[in-house]
């Protein structure tokens, strides 16, 4: 059997006389051939200025309805780490890939309420459940920071180290991070770990722990539970949501999801720290006013007693 019978398309292509044109030839075909008229007379300059003014007016009219995207405001893949959103949305979680879970055969039975379903053997996480739980964790983080609490971000994977570092820097003096391995005994055995003097004179127990990969940091979770420290964690479909106090059902192996969650929580903590400083300033001014009024009443009372003694002696 000949080759043309087996693959007739090859023989047809060989007999074809079509040759692809060069790309520049195709582009040149669509280029304008209109020559720009030279500005020689004052009337030409007047027409040129009028046309430019019309274009400028059209731009000013339609500018507010068009795009304002520039090189500074354009999205970049690193924006999730540098400029995270202050409020999470379902679309942001979906774009970050937070809805992808593990294989359906690996799903933890206690994760069933947070699963939307399965697709091609992969568990799909219900983001309608994730969003309110993330907002609850955001409110908790803001309240802890406002009360002057210490917040520690824990992410021990290599891709999570810059995430927890940036989150702790964003919080300020109240934020700390653990990017390497959590050393056993950091909280439960801190006297022997850091020394008696350091453990007694330094505040070493955090008020909130945010864990980006809980499955690899079960020792830290157990120590926080023993010390009654609330924990927030990204819980994937293969993890029991009960291991942390405030679970956030999402994909814990995606760096963009971790950047989004850590960014939202760190911004909330920074807002809480600012509000806490304002509260302490107002409280200090109120205490100063109370002390001033108290001192004024004491002076008036002393003056009245002195006047009464003068009247009695006379």
C-alpha positions in Angstrom: 0.0 0.0 0.0 1.4 3.4 -1.0 2.1 6.2 1.3 -0.5 8.4 -0.4 -3.2 5.9 0.5 -2.1 5.7 4.0 -1.6 9.5 4.5 -3.3 11.3 1.7 -2.8 14.6 3.4 1.0 14.4 2.9 0.7 14.0 -0.9 -1.8 16.8 -1.1 0.5 19.1 0.9 3.4 18.2 -1.4 1.5 19.1 -4.5 0.2 22.4 -3.0 2.0 25.5 -4.2 1.1 27.6 -1.1 4.0 29.1 0.6 3.6 31.1 3.9 4.3 34.7 3.7 6.8 36.4 6.0 5.3 38.0 9.0 6.5 41.5 8.1 4.8 41.2 4.7 1.4 40.4 6.4 1.9 43.3 8.9 2.9 45.7 6.2 -0.4 44.9 4.3 -2.4 46.4 7.2 -0.2 49.4 7.7 -1.6 52.7 6.6 -0.2 54.1 3.4 -1.5 57.6 4.0 1.3 60.2 4.0 1.3 62.8 6.6 0.7 66.3 5.1 3.4 68.8 5.8 2.4 71.9 7.8 3.4 74.7 5.4 0.8 77.5 5.8 -0.9 79.1 8.8 -4.1 77.4 7.9 -2.5 74.0 8.1 -1.2 74.8 11.6 -4.7 76.0 12.6 -6.3 72.8 11.4 -3.6 70.8 13.2 -4.3 72.6 16.5 -8.0 72.2 16.2 -7.7 68.5 15.5 -5.4 68.0 18.4 -7.8 70.0 20.7 -10.7 67.7 19.6 -8.7 64.6 20.4 -7.7 66.1 23.8 -11.4 66.9 24.6 -12.5 63.4 23.7 -9.8 61.9 25.9 -10.9 64.1 28.8 -14.5 63.1 28.4 -14.0 59.4 28.1 -11.0 59.1 30.5 -13.3 58.6 33.6 -15.1 55.7 31.8 -11.9 54.0 30.7 -9.1 52.1 32.3 -6.7 53.8 34.7 -4.2 51.0 34.7 -0.6 52.0 34.6 2.7 50.3 35.1 2.4 51.0 38.8 -1.2 49.7 39.3 -0.9 46.7 36.9 -1.1 43.3 38.5 2.2 41.5 39.1 2.6 37.9 40.4 4.4 39.2 43.4 1.6 41.5 44.4 0.1 38.9 46.7 3.2 39.3 48.9 3.9 43.0 48.4 0.3 44.4 48.2 -2.2 42.0 49.6 -5.9 43.0 49.8 -7.2 44.3 53.1 -10.6 42.4 52.6 -10.8 38.9 51.2 -13.5 38.0 48.6 -14.6 34.8 47.0 -13.1 35.9 43.7 -9.7 36.6 45.3 -9.8 33.1 47.0 -10.8 31.5 43.7 -8.0 33.3 41.8 -5.5 32.2 44.4 -6.5 28.6 44.0 -7.8 28.2 47.5 -10.6 25.8 46.4 -8.3 23.0 45.3 -8.1 20.2 47.9 -6.4 16.8 47.9 -7.5 13.6 46.3 -11.0 12.6 47.4 -9.7 9.3 48.8 -7.5 11.3 51.2 -10.3 13.6 52.6 -10.6 13.6 56.3 -14.1 12.6 57.5 -14.4 15.7 59.7 -13.7 17.9 56.6 -17.0 16.9 54.9 -19.0 20.0 56.0 -16.4 22.2 54.2 -16.2 20.3 50.9 -18.2 21.5 47.9 -17.8 18.2 46.0 -15.3 16.3 43.9 -14.0 17.0 40.4 -11.8 14.5 38.5 -11.0 12.8 41.8 -10.0 16.1 43.5 -11.9 17.5 46.5 -13.3 21.0 45.8 -13.4 23.2 48.9 -16.5 25.3 49.5 -15.3 28.9 49.4 -18.7 30.1 50.8 -17.6 28.3 54.0 -14.0 29.6 53.8 -14.8 33.3 53.5 -16.8 33.8 56.7 -14.3 31.8 58.7 -11.5 33.9 57.3 -13.4 37.0 58.3 -13.9 35.6 61.8 -10.1 35.0 62.0 -9.5 38.6 60.7 -11.7 40.0 63.5 -9.9 37.9 66.1 -6.5 39.0 64.9 -7.5 42.7 64.9 -8.9 42.4 68.5 -5.8 40.6 69.8 -3.5 43.3 68.2 -5.7 46.1 69.6 -5.4 44.7 73.1 -1.6 44.8 72.7 -1.1 41.0 72.2 1.8 39.3 70.5 1.1 37.5 67.2 3.4 34.8 65.7 3.2 33.6 62.1 4.4 30.1 61.6 5.3 28.7 58.1 8.1 26.2 57.9 8.2 25.4 54.2 10.8 27.2 52.1 8.2 29.0 50.0 6.4 30.2 53.2 9.4 31.8 54.8 9.2 35.1 52.9 5.4 35.1 53.5 5.7 34.9 57.3 8.6 37.3 57.3 6.7 39.9 55.4 3.6 39.4 57.5 5.5 39.9 60.8 7.2 43.0 59.4 3.8 44.4 58.4 2.4 43.9 61.9 5.3 45.8 63.5 6.7 45.3 67.0 3.8 42.9 68.0 4.5 40.5 65.1 7.0 37.6 65.1 7.6 34.8 62.7 9.0 31.2 62.6 10.3 30.3 59.2 12.5 27.4 60.2 11.6 24.2 62.0 9.6 24.7 65.2 11.9 23.5 68.0 10.1 21.2 70.5 9.9 22.7 73.9 9.8 26.3 72.8 6.7 27.0 74.9 6.3 23.9 77.1 9.9 23.7 78.2 11.0 27.4 77.9 12.7 27.6 81.3 15.3 24.9 80.3 15.3 26.0 76.7 16.0 29.8 77.3 17.1 29.8 80.9 15.5 30.8 84.2 16.3 34.5 84.0 15.2 35.0 80.4 12.0 33.0 80.9 11.1 35.1 84.0 12.0 38.5 82.7 10.9 38.2 79.0 7.5 37.8 77.7 7.8 34.6 75.6 4.2 33.4 75.3 2.3 34.7 72.3 -1.3 35.7 72.4 -2.2 34.3 69.0 -0.5 31.8 66.6 -1.2 31.8 62.9 -0.1 28.6 61.2 0.1 28.3 57.5 1.0 24.6 57.3 -0.5 23.0 60.3 0.2 19.4 59.3 3.9 19.9 59.5 3.7 21.9 62.8 1.6 19.6 65.0 4.2 20.1 67.8 3.6 23.8 67.8 -0.2 23.3 67.8 0.0 20.9 70.8 2.2 23.4 72.7 -0.1 26.2 72.0 -3.1 24.1 73.1 -1.3 23.2 76.4 -0.6 26.9 77.0 -4.2 28.0 76.1 -3.0 30.0 73.1 -5.6 30.4 70.3 -4.5 29.2 67.0 -5.5 30.0 63.4 -4.6 27.6 60.6 -5.2 26.9 56.9 -6.8 23.5 56.9 -6.8 21.4 53.7 -9.1 18.5 52.9 -6.7 15.9 54.4 -6.5 17.6 57.8 -8.9 17.5 60.7 -10.3 21.0 61.2 -10.4 20.4 65.0 -6.6 20.6 65.3 -6.8 24.4 65.5 -9.2 26.6 67.3 -10.1 28.8 64.3 -9.7 26.8 61.0 -9.7 28.3 57.6 -10.6 25.7 54.9 -8.3 26.3 52.0 -5.5 24.9 49.9 -2.5 24.8 52.3 0.1 23.8 49.6 -0.5 26.8 47.4 1.8 29.8 48.0 -0.6 32.3 46.6 -3.3 31.1 49.1 -0.9 31.5 52.0 0.1 35.0 50.8 -3.5 36.0 50.6 -4.5 34.6 54.0 -1.3 35.9 55.7 -1.7 39.3 54.0 -5.3 39.8 55.1 -4.6 38.7 58.7 -1.4 40.8 59.0 -3.2 43.9 57.7 -5.9 43.4 60.2 -3.3 43.0 62.9 -1.6 46.3 61.8 -5.0 48.0 62.0 -5.6 46.6 65.5 -2.2 47.8 66.6 -2.9 51.3 65.3 -6.3 51.3 67.0 -4.7 50.0 70.2 -2.2 52.9 70.2 -5.0 55.4 69.7 -7.0 53.8 72.6 -4.1 54.0 74.9 -3.5 57.6 74.0 -7.2 58.4 74.7 -7.1 56.5 77.9 -4.0 58.3 79.0 -5.6 61.7 78.3 -8.7 60.7 80.2 -6.6 59.5 83.1 -4.7 62.8 83.0 -8.0 64.7 83.1 -9.3 62.6 86.0 -6.2 63.2 87.9 -6.3 66.9 87.2 -10.0 67.1 88.4 -9.1 65.1 91.4 -6.2 67.3 92.3 -8.5 70.4 91.8 -11.1 69.0 94.1 -8.4 68.3 96.7 -7.2 71.8 96.5 -10.7 73.2 96.9 -11.3 70.9 99.9 -8.0 72.0 101.5 -8.9 75.7 100.9 -12.3 75.2 102.5 -10.7 73.5 105.6 -8.2 76.3 105.9 -10.9 78.9 105.7 -13.0 77.1 108.3 -10.0 76.9 110.7 -9.4 80.7 110.3 -13.0 81.4 111.1 -12.9 79.2 114.2 -9.7 80.7 115.5 -11.0 84.3 115.1 
